[in-house]
Amino acid sequence: MEDYAYQYAVSKNYTIPLYYDDTGKLREKLPMMNLFDMMSGTSTGSILSTALSLPSDTNKSEPKFWAHDALEIYEDNGPEIF
């Protein structure tokens, strides 16, 4: 999802923020929090929309959770959540 958003923006020559991982490598991803003014949902949708729109504690322009992080939360904690 974030990979596709990044590739689409690059293909259209949009000006987008660039994000780097801890090693300095460019993350070819565009966070969902930068694409939508508002996200919502019920049950699972509300958990995912919160995770994808929550800013990082250290850098408010980056997401706290990328989509793969939210997926890992469900895979690791699904039985406890539901």
C-alpha positions as semicolon CSV with decimal commas, in nm:
position;residue;x (nm);y (nm);z (nm)
1;M;0,000;0,000;0,000
2;E;0,268;0,250;0,103
3;D;0,502;0,120;-0,168
4;Y;0,236;0,170;-0,436
5;A;0,160;0,523;-0,312
6;Y;0,531;0,611;-0,334
7;Q;0,574;0,465;-0,685
8;Y;0,260;0,643;-0,808
9;A;0,375;0,979;-0,667
10;V;0,720;0,938;-0,822
11;S;0,569;0,844;-1,160
12;K;0,360;1,164;-1,155
13;N;0,661;1,377;-1,050
14;Y;0,484;1,486;-0,731
15;T;0,687;1,654;-0,461
16;I;0,677;1,413;-0,169
17;P;0,856;1,384;0,164
18;L;1,142;1,136;0,173
19;Y;1,192;0,897;0,463
20;Y;1,512;0,716;0,556
21;D;1,558;0,412;0,778
22;D;1,806;0,394;1,065
23;T;2,091;0,302;0,828
24;G;2,030;0,604;0,606
25;K;1,872;0,403;0,322
26;L;1,580;0,569;0,145
27;R;1,246;0,408;0,228
28;E;1,054;0,397;-0,096
29;K;0,724;0,435;0,088
30;L;0,473;0,710;0,141
31;P;0,294;0,689;0,476
32;M;-0,083;0,676;0,478
33;M;-0,089;0,963;0,729
34;N;0,035;1,191;0,448
35;L;-0,237;1,089;0,204
36;F;-0,558;1,142;0,399
37;D;-0,699;1,425;0,608
38;M;-0,911;1,181;0,804
39;M;-0,920;0,804;0,847
40;S;-1,179;0,606;1,040
41;G;-1,325;0,261;1,077
42;T;-1,508;0,026;1,306
43;S;-1,349;-0,260;1,498
44;T;-1,043;-0,368;1,298
45;G;-1,072;-0,061;1,076
46;S;-1,046;0,173;1,373
47;I;-0,735;-0,003;1,500
48;L;-0,571;0,010;1,157
49;S;-0,667;0,372;1,090
50;T;-0,529;0,474;1,429
51;A;-0,205;0,283;1,373
52;L;-0,155;0,429;1,024
53;S;-0,229;0,789;1,127
54;L;-0,041;0,805;1,458
55;P;0,276;1,017;1,434
56;S;0,610;0,896;1,566
57;D;0,713;0,999;1,918
58;T;1,048;1,130;1,794
59;N;0,957;1,276;1,454
60;K;0,598;1,400;1,412
61;S;0,628;1,400;1,031
62;E;0,686;1,023;1,026
63;P;0,435;0,754;1,116
64;K;0,475;0,560;1,439
65;F;0,362;0,247;1,255
66;W;0,404;0,158;0,889
67;A;0,153;-0,081;0,733
68;H;0,383;-0,381;0,788
69;D;0,401;-0,288;1,159
70;A;0,022;-0,289;1,186
71;L;0,011;-0,630;1,016
72;E;0,266;-0,765;1,265
73;I;0,053;-0,638;1,554
74;Y;-0,239;-0,844;1,425
75;E;-0,028;-1,150;1,353
76;D;0,141;-1,143;1,693
77;N;-0,149;-1,025;1,911
78;G;-0,465;-1,119;1,721
79;P;-0,593;-1,370;1,977
80;E;-0,549;-1,116;2,258
81;I;-0,712;-0,835;2,061
82;F;-1,014;-1,042;1,968
